[in-house]
Amino acid sequence: MDSNLHSPERRLIDLKIEHADLNAMVDFASHAVPIDELMLRRLKKRRLLLRDQISQLELSLDPPEPA
């Protein structure tokens, strides 16, 4: 059971959930008045980092087939 909590598949799910949460936060922050530009930039940077981590993990779990 404990190994399932630390599996790459579980990590991928956690990253996707965090990415979705950040999407919601970016949407909310971009419509807030006044807009906190610094916070918005930090959220977007974190979201981009998560997207890169998700892509790398997906490739490691399901490597592309040779041509």
N, C-alpha and C positions, 0 to 999 in steps of 0.2 A: 504494500500500500504506500509506504513512504517513498519508494522508488518512482511511483507514478506521479507524485507531487513534484518531482524534480526532473521529469522526463523532458526531452526536447519538444515533444508534442504539447505538453502542458505549458511549457515556456512560451511556445508560439501562441497559444490561446490567450495567455496572460498579456503578451505584448499587443495582440489585436484588440483586446478589451481596453487596455491603456490608451492605444491609438484612437479608438472610438471615443473614449472619454475626453481626450485632448481635442478631437474634432469639435465636440460639443462646447468645450471651454473656449476654443478659438471663435466659434460662431457667436457665443454669448459675449465675449470680450470685444468683438468687432462691432457689435451693435450697442454697446454700453456708451453712455454719454457722461462724462467725457471719455474718450478712448485712451486707455493706458498703453501707449505705443511700446514701451519697454516690456511690459508684461506680455503683450501680443507677440512681440518678436521672440521672446523666450519660449512661449508656448509653441510657436511655429517651428523654432529650432529643435525643440524636444520632439515634436511630432515627426519632423524629418529624420531625426536620429532613430526613432522607433521604426519608421518605415524601412530604413536601411537595415536595421537589425532583423526585422520580419523577413525581408527579402533574402538576406544571408541565411537565415535559419530555414526558410522554405527550400532554398537551393541545397542545403546540406541534407535535408530530410528526403528530398525528391530530386536527385541530381538529373540534369538533362540527359536524354538518351543520345548516344553517339549517332552521327549522321550515316 
